[in-house]
């Protein structure tokens, strides 16, 4: 079993998602389309990071391609499912799990070839995730837009992207490769973004100093 961080024992998101991933839940371990697209593109050497991962098929896809991949989630049940599947697929040596609260946990800057988050929105986390991408690497994100509140009026507005987000929040040096809205009358509209952190050109580092 995956080790539970003591400070998360009574965390509401942990309880919520542990309940979801228990009681007969069958994980598909399907990689998210953003992961499929990103891993087919040129990437620098480095690991893949999946934030709010659940039992991540994206992490497994990256590991199958020979990349170190790290899943971060508040649900230890989800991480345990991932850990077992990674062992079954014989890629456990390339898969790491971090049991953490994403309202406070932040990745190290310039540490990952690809950073993904496909079911969670927090502006502060997005900024930290963008900084965590290596030059030449990719950032993939998917979250509900404000239009989703029409389908899900009980959802907190802070969980939703505003107009122009998340592309408008990218720091300088990013190039948007793909951005699309995915309407869903029942579940609510989601927006999907894939952006590349441009590599520093030789001879330009330190220019102007």
LINFENJO-V380320 format. One record per backbone hydrogen bond with DSSP energy under -1.0 kcal/mol. NH is the residue of the N-H (numbers start at 1). CO is the residue of the C=O. E is the energy in kcal/mol with one decimal. If there is no record, write none. Layout:
# LINFENJO-V380320
nh	co	e
NH	CO	E
NH	CO	E
This chain:
# LINFENJO-V380320
nh	co	e
8	5	-2.1
9	6	-1.3
11	8	-1.4
15	11	-2.1
16	12	-2.7
17	13	-2.7
18	14	-2.5
19	15	-1.9
20	16	-1.6
21	17	-2.5
36	32	-2.1
37	33	-2.6
38	34	-2.7
39	35	-2.6
41	38	-1.5
48	68	-2.3
49	114	-2.7
50	70	-2.8
51	116	-3.1
52	72	-1.1
53	72	-2.0
56	54	-1.9
60	56	-1.1
61	57	-2.2
62	58	-2.2
63	59	-2.4
64	60	-2.4
65	61	-1.2
66	63	-1.8
67	62	-2.4
69	94	-2.9
70	48	-2.9
71	96	-2.7
72	50	-2.5
73	98	-2.0
79	75	-1.8
80	76	-2.1
81	77	-2.2
82	78	-2.2
83	79	-2.6
84	80	-2.3
85	81	-2.1
86	82	-2.8
87	83	-1.9
88	84	-2.2
89	85	-2.2
90	87	-1.0
91	86	-2.8
94	91	-2.1
95	92	-1.0
96	69	-2.8
98	71	-2.9
100	73	-1.6
104	101	-1.9
105	101	-2.9
110	131	-3.0
111	132	-2.3
112	132	-2.3
113	47	-2.1
114	47	-1.3
115	138	-2.1
116	49	-3.1
117	140	-1.5
126	122	-2.5
127	123	-2.1
128	124	-2.0
129	125	-2.8
130	126	-2.5
131	127	-1.6
132	128	-1.3
134	112	-3.2
136	197	-3.4
137	134	-2.7
138	113	-2.4
139	195	-2.9
140	115	-2.9
141	193	-2.4
142	117	-2.2
143	191	-1.7
145	189	-2.4
146	161	-1.3
148	145	-1.7
149	146	-1.7
150	147	-1.6
152	148	-2.5
155	152	-2.1
159	156	-1.8
160	157	-1.9
161	144	-3.1
165	162	-2.0
168	164	-2.2
169	166	-1.9
170	167	-1.6
175	196	-2.6
177	194	-2.6
178	194	-2.0
180	192	-2.1
182	190	-3.6
188	184	-2.5
190	182	-1.6
191	143	-3.0
192	180	-3.1
193	141	-3.0
194	178	-2.5
195	139	-2.4
196	175	-2.8
197	137	-2.6
198	173	-3.1
204	201	-2.4
207	204	-2.6
209	206	-2.0
